Amino acid sequence: MNYLVTIGLLLVLLVGWVIVEQLAFIFAHRHPEFGPPRKLGCGGCGNNCEGQCKNEH
């Protein structure tokens, strides 16, 4: 039973994260005054490109 609860909780957290990212992306498109929206799936360096991330280090 504990395994099913754990798997269910992880699934809910992952789906929640996807929903939050989508909402943030929509918000960024509706409010361009805050800067360009980030591309989804980037490595997290903030440059929106893996090549730039590698060049910084």
N, C-alpha and C positions, 0 to 999 in steps of 0.2 A: 504494500500500500504506500509506503514511504517513497518508493521509486516512482510510482505514478504521480504522486503529488509533486515531487521534484521535477520530473519531466514536464508536467503541466505548467508549473511555475516558470521554468526556463522558457517554454514556448510563449507564454503570456508576456514575459519580459522582452523577448526578441521582437515579437509583433508590436509591442508598445514602443520599442525603440524605432522601428521602421515608421510607425505613425508619427512620432515626434519629429523625425527627420523630414518627412514629407510636409508636415505643417510648417516647419522652419523654412523649407525651400519655397513654399507658397507665399509665406510672409515676406521673404526676401524679394520675390518677384513683384509683389504688390507695393513694396516700399523701397524703390531704387535709391532714395536719398541716403540710405544706410550703407551704400556700396553694392558692388555686384554680388550676386548669390554665389555661394561656394558650389563647386561641382561635387556631386555625391560620389563616394567611392575613392576619394583621394586618400593618400597615406596619412593625412593629419598634420602635415607640416604647414598648411595654410597657403601654399603657393599654387594649389590646384594642378600640380603637375609633378609626377614622380621624378622627372629629369631635373627639375629645379631643386627638389629635395636632396638629391644625390650631390648636386653641385655645391650646396651650402656647407656640407660637412667636410 
